[in-house]
Amino acid sequence: MADKCDLCLLGLIILSSLLTGTSGDDDVFISSGENVSLSCNNALSDCKSTTWIYSNIFRRRGRVELITGGIKNKDTERHERLSLESDCSLNIKNVTVEDYGVYTCRQYVNGEQQGPGAYVYLNVLHVSVSSSSSSSSSSSSQTEISPGRSVTLSCQLYSYRYSCYYWVSSEGVELLWVNQAGVDLKTDSRYQILSSSDQYDCIITLTTTLLNEDDNREWRCQLTRRDQLETSVRYTVKYSAPVLCDDDVVYMWHYVLN
């Protein structure tokens, strides 16, 4: 019953986005850890009239005013990562999966809204890591794993406006794991690539066993839309200097997620 309610809710969101009179609905794709600027297409010359509102019902978060009258609200979780540009665009530093959702820019003069709101839908691409040496999944930028271990990288598109099925079937969205040369890793038998989706989000996983020659090897999860690259996440294996311990050489491996 809950699943049916969620589907109905998603349908209402899509229908609303198609029928509501807005000035420049926009979908923005960004990778976690990067900075993004969301445009307010109906901005007036004075940003003191600008209000930015965030909402994400899928994360059980109601309407939150991030910017009111051109001033940041200090009681919001992302206060330190927000700033307002001279053209009233909203900047978000170090984007996280908590930031995906819909952002609405509205203009008020003397308490009256000026024109329709501008809606920006922020979709976030994120990679998490799990290995055979740990039963838990981690999205940490550094994870110590030894050669010979199996590692799984899970790349997920967190989307608010549409389901994964819609993105793939109607918008030509595709997630791929590629190497440094941009070659699809599905062509290499040492990698197991699996595409899937939960109720809303697209997911693609890469599983492999680490080799000694994986030092400085880069893997990228990239998102394309109608064959055009929108964003990507780089994952690089770094091989650190050996540490001597009781005549044994212990090699420490860590990963850097960019």
Phi, psi and omega in degrees: 000319180296322179298320180295322179296318179297319179295320177297320180295318178296321179297322179294322179297315180296315180298320180297320181293334180275330186261334184289135178283106181231155180262090173086057170304140187216141173253128180240131177250131181213152177268147178299143182094345180266171176258149182220150176238123181257123186279140173257095189290343180251028184294143173270175183292335182250113183288356176293348178267359189271135172232128175250129182238138178244143173208151176203095184290337180289337175258019177057038178246128180278197181289126180234123176276114180275320180233129177231121181059036178078006183241136179291139174275120188288342185270012177268151183298325186261020185310313185292341183263001183256148171205159182246127179281168180296336177267013177076009174293149179261120177264136175236120179270148173049063183302139175238172179293340178291346184270348183292147183150199181250134179244131182243127176256125179230151180244131180235133174233121183054039177081357181255131179289135181259105179074181180284164177281156175256122183258132175235124180259115183264120179249130188245129176263128187219144178244132173241160189233139170219154182219167179290347180271354182217138180277350183254157178266144181226143174248018180297149180286347178224122179227122182275120179220143181272154174303148182092348178279150173273136180231141178237125176254123180250118181253124187229136174264113176270112186236144182255320191283317185230162174281165177300320180301316180295314180303316184287311187282326186255332184249358177066031179283137179219138173255135181223146166260123182232161176270188183299332180274000180084013180276132180300125184287352174295342179277353181253122186291346180282349180250136173255114182251129180227124176259139180204185176203148168269204185298329184233325193259145175275140182223139171223129182247148175238126177235133179205165174258128185291138177246161179301324183283004178282001177302127180066016177282136181247134171242145180232134168262120182239147179246123176245150177229116186053046177068010177253131181292126178261313180196166179205157176241128178265141178226113187245130175278125178247133181255115183273170179294146179294150177245122182280134181210105178055052177070358177258144177263118180257121181260125179257132178246144173216164183240144175241121180258119181253000000 
